[in-house]
Structure formats: structure tokens, C-alpha cells
């Protein structure tokens, strides 16, 4: 039986929020917007990379069964 993983979502969100607040203290509005825009783009690229990797591994697994 798989072990259940407990995620303390509220604590995690608060930690991330506090880290961002500390990093962005003293930054201008445009610098803050750029920070989140860049973070979003990086997340999209990681997701795209993971998706293509999964797709390739699934295709390979399919070919191996033929």
C-alpha cells in the first residue's frame, strides 16, 4: 500500500508569499511585474519540457510492445 503524502498547502503558500515579499522589497512596480512574468514563462517552459519528455517515453513504451 502506498504511503499517503501530506501537503500543508496553506503553510506552503505562506512560505512562498513571504519569500517573494522579501525578494521584491524595494522593487518598482515594473520590476515586480517582470519578476512574475519571467517566473511564469520559466514554469511554462518546464511544463512543456516535461510534457514532451513524457510523450516521448510513452511513444517509446508503445513501440517496445509491438
Phi, psi and omega in degrees: 000135181288142177283135179285142178256125178264127178244123178267085188298316182296316178298320181295316180296318179297319179297313180297315180300315180294322177296316179296317180301318180294317181293328187261002178300129179085358180276153178282167179301319181292326177291323178293316178298317179297320179302309182289327177296314179295320179296319179296317179296318178297320179295319178298319180295318178296319180294318179297318179297315179297320181296316180291325177295317179295319180298316179295319181291326177291320178295318179296317178299323179293317180295323180296334182277342183287000000 
